[in-house]
Amino acid sequence: MTLSLAGRTLDPAPQPVPVRSGGFGGVQGLETYLRDEAVDLIVDATHPFARRISANAGAAGEAAGIPVLRLERFGWDESDGDRWTRVPSVRAAVEALGDVPRRVFLAIGRQEAKAFDAAPQHRYLVRSVDPVVPPLDAPDVDYILARGPFAVEAEVELLKRHETDVVVAKNSGGEATYGKIVAARILGLPVVLIERAAESDGNRAGTVEEALPLIDHLLASGRKRGV
Ligand SMILES: NC(=O)c1ccc[n+]([C@@H]2O[C@H](COP(=O)([O-])OP(=O)(O)OC[C@H]3O[C@@H](n4cnc5c(N)ncnc54)[C@H](OP(=O)(O)O)[C@@H]3O)[C@@H](O)[C@H]2O)c1
């Protein structure tokens, strides 16, 4: 088994399995890798918002004749007390903030934070694992570097300390980054929540527990076909 990382995080968390890092070079590069390494199965466990690598994995798996299992955790559902505005894209999130200046907690990662330069009237607190480079051009921006999981109490403190008016987040699902959503609920703050694109067809699992028997099944089917 090999775990593949994109290589974006400067100091990735240690993993209990062999790790490779860096892009494959598109669909063709990935297909070559799959053949060279005699890979039997791809488990696409990339982030719910990492769409390109998922599309590449589907296409390369098909070209190399091996199955792909999409492991994608479920998104969060709205609970009592949540004040969510659901939007389909980062651009729509920028617009949803409106014209009136607000204090925004921007917790969508560093790659798309620059989109908020389009709304420079707001004050931003940007949190990411690695620095936002280049930084935003908007005039009033603070940055925090931090890696989850984030506890609810600490998130409440953070939102209070920065006098946050609104949280912008992706509907990533999972526990590690849910603290900010709960903190916003506790403080009665609105959340602009960026939703995922439509899911692709194929083999899917929402949890590791659900994925394991499917992995066995897909590998056994491959062996039967002599793949
Ligand atoms: N997007 C997010 O919100 C988000 C949040 C947290 C973590 N992440 C993680 O950060 C990584 C990059 O995210 P992204 O949104 O930039 O991805 P993306 O747009 O789907 O992928 C861009 C390119 O990065 C390379 N790549 C991505 N994931 C890879 C992997 N696991 N192993 C090898 N190469 C990979 C591929 O390059 P080649 O075409 O050269 O193969 C891919 O074409 C992903 O692994 C994702 O799980 C993303």
The ligand as a Gaussian input file, in Angstrom:
#p B3LYP/6-31G(d) Opt

LIG

0 1
 N       -9.152000      21.583000      -2.033000
 C       -9.239000      21.609000      -0.715000
 O      -10.077000      22.317000      -0.126000
 C       -8.329000      20.741000       0.123000
 C       -8.423000      20.837000       1.514000
 C       -7.596000      20.033000       2.305000
 C       -6.716000      19.162000       1.697000
 N       -6.661000      19.097000       0.353000
 C       -5.698000      18.128000      -0.240000
 O       -4.686000      18.854000      -0.881000
 C       -4.304000      18.205000      -2.091000
 C       -4.389000      19.212000      -3.224000
 O       -5.714000      19.705000      -3.285000
 P       -6.259000      20.454000      -4.594000
 O       -7.639000      20.914000      -4.320000
 O       -5.225000      21.408000      -5.084000
 O       -6.277000      19.222000      -5.587000
 P       -6.768000      19.138000      -7.108000
 O       -7.090000      20.484000      -7.643000
 O       -7.794000      18.084000      -7.189000
 O       -5.440000      18.572000      -7.790000
 C       -4.489000      19.399000      -8.433000
 C       -3.278000      18.556000      -8.812000
 O       -2.524000      18.228000      -7.633000
 C       -2.003000      16.910000      -7.738000
 N       -2.554000      16.106000      -6.645000
 C       -3.662000      16.367000      -5.892000
 N       -3.826000      15.440000      -4.942000
 C       -2.798000      14.552000      -5.100000
 C       -2.411000      13.364000      -4.423000
 N       -3.112000      12.908000      -3.364000
 N       -1.311000      12.710000      -4.857000
 C       -0.594000      13.169000      -5.912000
 N       -0.898000      14.301000      -6.593000
 C       -1.995000      14.979000      -6.186000
 C       -2.398000      16.401000      -9.106000
 O       -1.340000      16.753000      -9.966000
 P       -1.008000      15.885000     -11.289000
 O       -2.081000      16.210000     -12.272000
 O        0.353000      16.350000     -11.684000
 O       -1.033000      14.429000     -10.888000
 C       -3.635000      17.218000      -9.427000
 O       -3.905000      17.356000     -10.804000
 C       -5.231000      17.008000      -2.299000
 O       -4.527000      15.809000      -2.056000
 C       -6.357000      17.229000      -1.288000
 O       -6.827000      16.034000      -0.748000
 C       -7.429000      19.869000      -0.458000

